């Protein structure tokens, strides 16, 4: 894996985008407005197991894509992906949930999937993603939502829930978290994280695999010239799997070149960027009495043990037995999607029926 040669103490986003814009191999990039790229439809032709109709919502000057399957008047399941995946991650869950009578919404975060991709990393923020999902919920008039979150889906979705709790009926959290701090720690936590990230230096793919951790992952994301998105998401798929190459290609599809990758590049180092706002969200979560299920995999070194905070601090989670997904890694939807969907159906059956 090639490593960056720039000085990591200097701003990267503008240099990277400028270099890519001037010299990238793809001269026909779809720049729909200054600094905003839209992946050509041709990139998504022939994706396996992704037959879903496209739906789009315009948020300010950006176009957000979302999957919307199942009866439109049914109870809603909202599936939020994380970094660096997209709604393709839920392709094995959507048919099961919609066939059971639920309306299933799976958006692509801005910067990912079929949604528009601002080219500057400065255009991406935690609060920005929260605002986008809130707008989606409001524009589609979604109520009685059961939320499934994983990775960054949790950081975003749990903040959304805290700002509009009346819209949600239940939560399923897998391999995610919501780091928070108040007081002095809330102010200095992110600068200290950025310092620790700089101190890590360059991290190769081989080093990350040898010693996987969140800090190594964040450092790796800042150490590569061009993040291999498909390789990252397919990390738990065996090299011998005959479907692996097609799956890697599907996760790479939204990102023809570096100009499209500002979101995947910057998101890992934004995880602890809004500690005080996350702490305010926890104040709502600590009063949450509605059903909250934790379902973490047994093979994820990034979020291992993260379920304990939810179980200990959220009343609705204390009333639910924790579920461990055996044999799964970080992207448990990719390898255990049908199992997760069936688990969700059993969970939702305890507090609602799928129909209107």
C-alpha positions in Angstrom: 0.0 0.0 0.0 1.4 3.4 -1.0 1.9 5.8 1.8 1.5 9.5 1.8 4.6 11.6 1.4 3.2 14.9 2.5 3.8 16.5 5.9 0.8 15.4 8.0 1.1 18.6 10.0 -0.1 20.5 7.0 -3.7 20.6 5.7 -4.3 17.7 3.3 -7.8 18.2 1.9 -7.2 21.1 -0.5 -3.8 19.8 -1.8 -5.2 16.3 -2.4 -8.3 17.5 -4.2 -6.3 20.0 -6.3 -3.7 17.4 -7.3 -6.4 14.9 -8.1 -8.4 17.4 -10.1 -5.4 18.4 -12.2 -3.9 15.0 -12.7 -6.5 12.2 -12.1 -6.9 9.7 -14.8 -10.6 10.1 -15.1 -11.1 13.3 -17.1 -14.8 13.0 -17.3 -15.7 13.3 -13.7 -19.3 14.4 -13.0 -18.8 17.7 -11.2 -22.4 18.8 -10.8 -21.5 22.1 -9.0 -18.2 23.6 -8.0 -16.4 21.1 -5.7 -19.3 18.6 -5.7 -19.0 15.3 -7.6 -21.8 12.9 -8.6 -20.8 9.3 -9.5 -21.9 8.4 -13.0 -24.7 5.9 -13.3 -22.5 3.7 -15.3 -20.4 2.9 -12.2 -23.4 1.1 -10.7 -24.3 -1.1 -13.6 -24.4 -4.8 -12.9 -24.2 -4.7 -9.1 -25.1 -8.1 -7.7 -28.1 -8.3 -5.3 -28.9 -4.6 -5.5 -32.1 -4.4 -7.5 -33.6 -1.5 -5.6 -35.3 1.5 -7.2 -33.4 4.8 -6.8 -34.9 7.6 -4.8 -33.4 11.1 -4.3 -33.9 14.0 -2.0 -32.4 17.4 -2.5 -30.9 18.9 0.7 -29.7 22.4 0.0 -27.5 22.0 -3.1 -26.8 18.3 -2.5 -28.6 15.2 -3.8 -29.1 12.4 -1.3 -29.9 8.9 -2.5 -32.0 6.4 -0.5 -33.6 3.0 -0.8 -37.3 3.0 0.0 -38.8 -0.5 -0.1 -42.0 -2.0 1.3 -45.5 -0.6 1.9 -45.4 3.2 2.2 -47.9 3.3 5.1 -46.1 0.6 7.1 -44.0 1.0 10.2 -40.5 2.2 9.3 -37.1 0.6 9.6 -34.3 3.1 9.0 -30.9 1.5 8.2 -27.9 3.8 8.6 -24.5 2.7 7.2 -21.1 3.9 8.4 -17.6 4.4 7.0 -16.7 3.8 4.2 -19.7 1.7 3.1 -23.1 2.6 1.6 -26.6 1.2 1.4 -25.2 -1.7 -0.6 -24.2 -3.0 2.9 -27.9 -3.7 3.6 -28.8 -5.5 0.4 -29.3 -8.9 2.2 -31.5 -7.3 5.0 -33.8 -5.0 3.0 -35.7 -7.8 1.1 -36.3 -9.7 4.4 -37.6 -6.7 6.3 -39.7 -5.4 3.5 -41.2 -8.8 2.7 -42.3 -8.9 6.4 -44.4 -5.8 5.8 -42.1 -3.0 6.9 -41.2 0.1 5.0 -37.4 0.0 4.8 -35.4 3.2 4.3 -31.6 3.0 3.7 -30.0 6.3 2.7 -26.5 6.9 1.4 -24.8 9.5 3.6 -23.7 12.6 1.7 -20.2 11.7 0.3 -21.1 8.0 0.0 -22.9 5.6 -2.4 -25.1 7.2 -4.9 -25.3 10.5 -3.0 -23.4 13.6 -4.0 -19.8 13.9 -2.9 -18.3 17.2 -1.8 -14.6 17.1 -2.7 -13.2 19.1 0.2 -12.9 17.2 3.5 -13.9 20.5 5.3 -17.4 20.0 3.7 -17.9 16.9 5.9 -18.8 17.1 9.6 -20.6 15.1 12.2 -23.3 17.8 12.7 -23.7 18.0 8.9 -24.6 14.3 8.6 -27.0 14.6 11.5 -28.7 17.5 9.8 -29.0 15.6 6.5 -30.7 12.5 8.2 -33.0 14.8 10.2 -34.1 16.4 6.9 -34.7 13.0 5.3 -36.9 12.0 8.2 -38.8 15.2 8.1 -39.3 15.3 4.3 -40.5 11.7 4.2 -42.6 12.3 7.3 -41.3 9.2 9.0 -42.8 8.1 12.3 -42.7 4.9 14.4 -39.1 4.3 13.2 -37.0 1.3 14.3 -33.4 2.5 13.8 -30.6 0.1 12.9 -27.1 1.6 13.3 -23.6 0.4 12.8 -20.2 2.3 12.8 -20.8 5.9 11.9 -24.5 5.1 11.5 -24.6 5.1 15.3 -22.7 8.3 15.8 -25.2 10.0 13.4 -28.3 8.1 14.1 -28.2 8.3 17.9 -27.7 12.1 17.7 -30.7 12.2 15.4 -32.8 10.2 17.9 -31.8 12.5 20.7 -33.0 15.5 18.7 -36.3 14.0 17.6 -37.0 11.1 20.0 -40.8 11.2 19.4 -40.1 9.8 15.9 -38.5 6.6 17.1 -40.1 3.4 18.4 -37.0 1.3 19.0 -33.2 1.0 18.3 -30.9 -1.8 17.3 -27.2 -1.0 17.7 -24.4 -3.1 16.3 -20.7 -2.4 16.3 -21.0 1.3 17.1 -20.6 3.9 19.8 -21.1 7.5 20.7 -17.9 9.0 22.4 -18.7 11.9 24.6 -17.2 14.2 27.2 -18.2 17.4 29.1 -16.2 20.1 30.8 -12.5 20.4 30.0 -12.4 16.9 28.5 -15.1 18.0 26.1 -13.0 20.9 24.9 -9.5 19.3 24.7 -10.5 15.8 23.8 -10.5 16.3 20.1 -7.3 18.3 19.9 -5.6 15.6 22.0 -6.9 12.9 19.6 -5.6 14.8 16.6 -2.2 15.0 18.3 -2.2 11.3 19.1 -3.2 10.6 15.5 -0.3 12.7 14.2 2.0 10.9 16.7 1.0 7.5 15.2 2.7 8.4 12.0 2.0 6.5 8.7 0.3 3.2 9.1 0.2 0.6 6.3 -2.5 -1.9 5.6 -0.3 -4.7 6.8 0.3 -2.9 10.1 -3.4 -2.3 10.6 -4.1 -5.9 10.0 -1.4 -7.0 12.4 -2.6 -4.7 15.2 -6.2 -3.7 14.4 -7.6 -0.9 16.6 -9.6 2.3 16.2 -6.5 4.5 16.5 -4.6 2.4 13.9 -7.6 2.6 11.6 -7.8 6.3 11.9 -4.1 6.7 11.3 -4.3 4.4 8.3 -7.1 6.4 6.8 -4.8 9.4 6.8 -1.7 7.5 5.6 -2.8 6.3 2.2 -2.9 8.2 -1.1 -6.1 6.7 -2.2 -8.2 4.7 0.3 -9.1 1.2 -1.0 -12.7 1.3 0.0 -13.7 -2.1 -1.3 -10.8 -3.8 0.4 -11.6 -2.1 3.7 -15.3 -3.3 3.7 -14.5 -6.8 2.4 -11.9 -7.3 5.2 -13.9 -10.2 6.7 -14.6 -12.0 3.4 -12.1 -14.8 2.6 -9.8 -14.3 -0.3 -11.0 -17.6 -1.7 -14.7 -16.5 -1.7 -15.8 -16.5 -5.4 -18.0 -13.5 -4.7 -15.2 -11.4 -3.1 -14.0 -9.6 -6.2 -17.6 -8.6 -7.2 -18.3 -7.3 -3.6 -15.1 -5.3 -3.5 -16.0 -3.8 -6.9 -19.4 -2.9 -5.6 -18.0 -1.0 -2.6 -15.5 0.7 -4.9 -18.2 1.7 -7.4 -19.2 5.0 -5.8 -15.6 6.3 -5.9 -14.2 6.4 -9.4 -11.1 8.3 -8.2 -9.8 10.4 -5.3 -12.0 13.4 -6.0 -15.0 11.4 -4.8 -13.4 10.1 -1.6 -13.3 13.1 0.8 -16.0 11.5 3.0 -14.2 8.1 3.4 -10.9 9.9 4.0 -12.0 12.3 6.7 -14.7 10.4 8.6 -12.3 8.3 10.8 -10.6 11.3 12.2 -13.9 13.0 12.9 -15.2 10.3 15.3 -14.4 12.3 18.5 -14.8 15.7 16.9 -18.1 16.7 18.7 -17.7 15.3 22.2 -19.8 17.9 23.9 -22.7 17.6 21.5 -22.6 13.8 21.9 -22.7 14.3 25.7 -25.9 16.3 25.3 -27.3 13.4 23.2 -26.4 11.0 26.0 -28.6 13.0 28.4 -31.6 12.0 26.2 -30.4 8.4 25.7 -30.1 8.0 29.4 -33.8 8.6 29.7 -34.8 6.4 26.8 -37.3 3.8 28.0 -38.3 2.4 24.6 -36.7 -0.9 23.3 -33.0 -0.7 22.6 -31.2 -3.9 21.5 -27.4 -4.2 21.3 -26.1 -6.8 18.8 -22.3 -6.7 18.5 -20.2 -9.2 16.7 -17.5 -11.3 18.5 -14.8 -10.5 16.0 -14.6 -6.7 15.8 -11.5 -5.2 17.3 -12.7 -1.6 16.6 -15.9 -1.6 18.8 -15.3 -4.5 21.1 -16.9 -3.9 24.5 -18.8 -0.8 23.2 -22.1 -2.5 23.9 -21.6 -2.2 27.7 -22.1 1.6 27.6 -25.5 1.2 26.0 -26.5 -1.6 28.3 -25.4 0.3 31.4 -26.7 3.7 30.6 -29.8 3.3 28.5 -32.9 2.1 30.4 -34.4 0.5 27.3 -31.3 -1.5 26.7 -31.1 -2.8 30.2 -34.5 -4.5 29.5 -33.1 -6.4 26.5 -30.7 -9.3 26.5 -27.5 -8.5 24.6 -27.0 -10.5 21.4 -23.6 -11.6 20.2 -23.3 -12.3 16.4 -20.8 -15.2 16.2 -18.2 -15.3 13.5 -18.7 -11.7 12.4 -16.3 -8.9 12.1 -16.9 -5.1 11.9 -19.2 -5.1 8.9 -21.6 -7.7 10.3 -24.4 -6.7 7.8 -22.1 -7.9 5.0 -21.5 -11.4 6.3 -24.5 -11.9 8.6 -27.3 -9.8 7.0 -30.1 -12.4 7.0 -29.4 -13.3 10.6 -29.6 -9.7 11.6 -32.8 -9.1 9.7 -34.5 -12.1 11.4 -33.2 -10.9 14.7 -34.7 -7.5 14.0 -38.1 -9.0 13.1 -38.2 -10.9 16.4 -37.2 -7.8 18.3 -39.8 -5.5 16.6 -42.5 -8.1 17.1 -42.2 -7.5 20.8 -43.4 -3.9 20.5 -45.2 -3.3 17.2 -46.6 -5.0 14.1 -45.3 -4.0 10.6 -48.6 -2.6 9.2 -49.9 1.0 9.6 
